[in-house]
Every structure is written in structure tokens, then in C-alpha cells.
Amino acid sequence: MIERWNPETVAAPIGPYSHLVRVPADHELVVVSGQVGMLPDGELAGPDAESQTRALLANLERLLEAAGAGPEHLVKIFSMLSGTEHLDGFRTATRETFSRWYPEADWPAQSLIVVAALARPELVVEVEALVAAPKLVS
């Protein structure tokens, strides 16, 4: 089982994340490239961070499934927003999804940065992830 914890020797996390995550030997690392708020048909989910975040988290869930994993196997999430004005929408969508994924508040490690821009001007949020997927038995 993936272990997540917050030692008492440092301040508590300032958001929904764990300071430390340990991956057991019977798992393998899967790297998820930056996901943006595109729908399966290739259309952008919307112009705002909330709709784009909802879409990219749905994409992430589908990618986890394709890797034989689920949200409980996320080790680290790295989020990028193209401006502080997108923080509220991003946090709203993330909070709703994390409430479903982690009802016991056993969150993965996370980082969030605000950047000047992403790869295309209409993109306002992008998320990368590290996953500890259970090893497949041959």
C-alpha cells in the first residue's frame, strides 16, 4: 500500500496534500505528461480554470485506469496555472474531485505554480502526475 504522511517535525500542509509519500516495491512508477482541459473529442472544455480543471482531472482518471491504477495510486501532482486569477476555479474543481477520490483526506504530494503562460493562450491550467501503479503479474 502507498504510504502518505505529514511528520510533526514540520508545519502542517497548507493545502490538500501530503508532505511525504512512500511507494512499495510491488508498484512501478508511471509518469503522466501534462494534461490540459481538453474533452475526449479534442475540444477545449471551456475558457475558465474550473471547466478546464474538471476536464483534465477526468482525463487523468481515464489515464490512471489505462495504467491499471486509480486515484489512490497518485504519488505526486504538479499543477500549473497561467495567472492567479485562475486559482479559485482550479481550487473549486480540485476540491470537488479530491473529496470523491480521497474521502479520508489521504492526499498525494502536490505542487502548484503560477506561470506567465502555458503552451497555448487558451489554456489556463495544466497538470502532470506521478503514479505508483501495481505491477502486473505475468
Disulfide bonds with the S-S distance in Angstrom:
none
